[in-house]
Amino acid sequence: MNTYKKPYIIAEIGCNHKGDMQIAKELIQMAKIFCNVDAVKFQKRHNIELLTEEQYNSPHPNPSNSYGDTYGAHREYLEFDVAQHQELKTFCESIGIDYSTSVWDLTSAKEIASLQPKFIKIPSACNNNITMLKWLCEHYKGELHISTGMTTKSEIEDLVQLFSKHNRAKDLVLYNCTSGYPVPFEDVCLLDINLLIENYGNQVKHIGFSGHHLGIAVDVAAYTLGAPIIERHYTLDRTWKGTDHAASLEPMGLRKLSRDLNAVHKALTFKSQDILPIEQVQRDKLKNQKG
């Protein structure tokens, strides 16, 4: 019997669509048809609310990655409005893949909640926005997925307590995560998955893993440690302009990740009998030879 939950794989498109709806739809279609993943995820920011005036009007810290003269203009260029997100959600539904979005502020949370996606993600950067978390607990009925990068153990405890207080802990998915782009292997800290399971496995819906590392071996290990929900950044071209592309998988990498996770899921079983039928043939042939 397989005691492991089937892997649920999320392709984090984020802003890797470069502000282009056609590229966004191509990413969705590729994720479904070629990569065989379960969900795609975008990002929603209300930049005037999220950024200080100084941050909004300052130059991008890495001008070669910028899509505007200021950081605010860069962020606005990459932003889709609610109608566009509804269009993307409808497109996802038409081809049979789950749609979701990370929300970075209360306004964005309210806008995306109005679309009623299966789940909403709260990124590591915003998991201390108590006002937004409380509003989601009280007004949004779907799953709430939260990354724990840049977050202390006591802050994680406070998060779970907040959800328990609102009777929403069973809708909470906590992700092991290290915030960096890309993250070297020694900083992935996979064994924190064990701590999350030990501390919260019986309280929350699932433990997940959100990786910003290179390659796909780490994700398979995360799954075997007990994180059935695996999220990876995904792009059509890792050389495109933008911060996240370098830490993203291209379609072939994501396809291989999906293939490997599903293969490992099938393999994580106990033998149903001492000698399996496939072995009996070999036993008859190889074990009965004259010594």
N, C-alpha and C positions, 0 to 999 in steps of 0.2 A: 504494500500500500504506500502511495506517495503522500507524505505528511506535509510537503512543501506546497504553498499556494502557487498557482500559475503566475509566472512573471507578468507584470503589467508595465509596459515600456512607454515612456513619455519622451517625445522629441521636442525639446525646448527650442522653438524657433526664435523666441524673444524678439529682438529687433533685427535679426539677420535677413529680413526681407528688404532692407534698405529703403523702407517707406513706399514700396511698390506692391500694389495689390496682386498684380499678375505673378510676381515672384513669390508672394505669400501663398497663392493658390498652387503654384508649381511645387513649393515645399510641402504643402499638405498632401497633394496627390502622390508625390514621390514617397512620402513617409508611409502612406497607406499601401500603395501598389507595389513599390519596389522594396521598401524597408520592412514591411509587415509589422509596424508598431501599433500600439493601442490608442495613443492620444498625441495630439500636438498642443503646444502651449505658447501663447503670445505674452506680451507685456502691455500694461496700461498705466500711464502716468498722467497726472494733471500737473503739468510742470510748474505753473505759477504757484500752486499750493505746495508742491513738494520742495521747490528750491527757494533759497533766499534771493533777494533782488541781486545781491552781489554775485552769487553763484550763477544766476540766470544770465547776467550780462557779461560774465567773464569769458575769456577765450577757452576753448576746449583744452584740457591739459595735454592732450596729444593731438596737435593740429592735423596730422596726416590721417587721423581717423575721423575727422569732423565732417559733418554734413551741413554746417552752417558757420557764420562768422563768430557766433558766441555759443557757449554751451547750451543756453536756452534755445537758440535757433536750431542747433544740432538736434536736440531732443524733440522739438516740435516737428522737425522734418521727418523723423522716424515714427511719429505717432499716428495711429489710426483712430478715427472717431467711433462713437458707439454704433452708428449705422454700418460702418465698415466691419466692425467686429461682428455685428449681426449677420452680415453677408458672409463672413468667413465661417461662422458657426453653421449657417445654413449649408454652405458648401461642404463642410465636414460631414454633416448629417447625410448629405446626398450620396457620399461615397463610403459611409460607414466607419468613420473614425471619430473619437471623442475630441471635443474642442474644450480648451481651457485657457485661462489667462492669469498671469501674476498681476496683482494690484499693489500699487506703491503708495496709495493715499486714500483717504476716506471717499473723496469724490469718485475716484476710479472704482473703488469697491462697490459703491452704490450703482454706478453705471453698469458694471459687469454683472452684478447680482441680478439686475433687471432682465438680463438675457437668460438667466437660470441655467448656467452650464452645470455639468455633472459635478465638477469640483472647481474651487478657486484656490490659487496658490498665493501664499504670503512669502515673499523672498526674505532671506536672512537680514537684509538691510532694514526691513520694516517690521520685524517680529516683535519690536518693542512699542509699536503704535497701538497702545491699549484702546484708544478711542475707536480706531478702525476694527480691531479684533472684537470688541464688545458689540459694535454695530452688526458685524457679520454673524456673530453668535445669535443675536436676537432677531435678525431679519432675513438671513440666507439659510436655506434648508439643506443645501448640498454638503458634500465633503469639504473640509478645509485642510489644505496641505501646507505645512510650515517647515521651512529650512532652518537649520540651527547653526549655520556658519556665523562666526564672530559673536557667539552667544555663550555665556557662562552656564555652568551646571545649575546654579541657583535661578538664573533667568529662565532656563528650560522648565524647571520645577514650577516657577510662577506661571508660565504659559499653560502648563497642564492643569494647574489649579484653577486658572481663569475659565478654561473650557469645562472643567468638572462643575464649577459653580453655576455655569449656565446649562448644565446637563447636555453638553455637546462633545464630551471627551470621546464618545464612540464614533463621532464624525471626524475626528482629528487624525491626520497622518503626519508623523514627525519624521523629518529627513535628517540623517547624518550628512553633514556637509562641511567642507572647508572652503572658505571664500578666497579665491585666487584664480588668475586667468593666464596661463594654465597652472595647475597645482602639481608640484613635484611629488613623486610617489611617497616619499617619507613623510609628507604632510597630509596625506589622505586620511590617515588614522582610522582605518576600517574597523578596528576593534571597539571603537565607540558605539558601533551598532549593537554590540553585546550589552553595553551599559544601558542604551536606550531600551532594549528588549527587557533587560533585567528590571529596570526601574519603572517602565511604563507599558510594557507589552500587554499586560492585562487590563490597562485602563483605556488605551487609545485603539483606533481601528487597525492601523498598520504602522510599521516602521519602514521608512523608505530610504533611498540613497540618491543624492544629487551630486554627480561627479563633474569636476572641471579638469580632470587629468587627461593624459594622452593615452590612446589605445583603448582596448576593451577588456583586458584581462581582469582589471580591478572590479568591474561591474559584476562579472560572474562570481567573483569571490564575495562581493557584497550580498548577492542573492543567496549564496549558500550559507552565509552567516545569519540569514533570516530577514532580509529586506526584499520583499517581493515587488516593490514599486521602484523602478529604476528610471531616473531622469538624466538625459544627456543633452547638452547643447548641440544643435544640428544646423548645418548650412549646405548650400550647393557648392560653395567654393571657399576653402579656408584662407585663400589669399585676398579675398574681398576686403574693402575698407571697413573698419569697425573693430571695436574692442573684443567682441566675443568670438569672431570667426576662428582665430588661432586655437581656441580651446574647444572647438566644435568638431563633431564627426561629420564627414561628408557622407552622401548616401550609401556608398559601398561599405563604409565602416559601420553605419547604423544597421544596415542589412545583416552584416556579419554578427553584430551584437545581438540582434533579435534571434538569429539562427542559433547562436551559441547558448543564449539563455534558455530557449525552448528545448534545446537538446539536453542541457543539464537538468532541466525540470523533469524530463522523461527518465533520466538516468538516476535521479535521487530516490531510489526505492530500495526495499529489502527484497531478497530472493523469496519468491512465493513457495518454493520447495527446494530441497537440497540439490537436486539435479534438475536443472531446467531442460525443457524439451530440446532447446538448441544445443545443450551440452550432451544430452543423451546420445545423439548421433556421433559426437566426437568420442564420448566415453566408450561406446561400442566398438569404435574403430581403433582408438589409441590405447585404451586401458587393458584390452584383452589380448594384447600381443604376448607371445612367449618371451619370458624374460631371459 
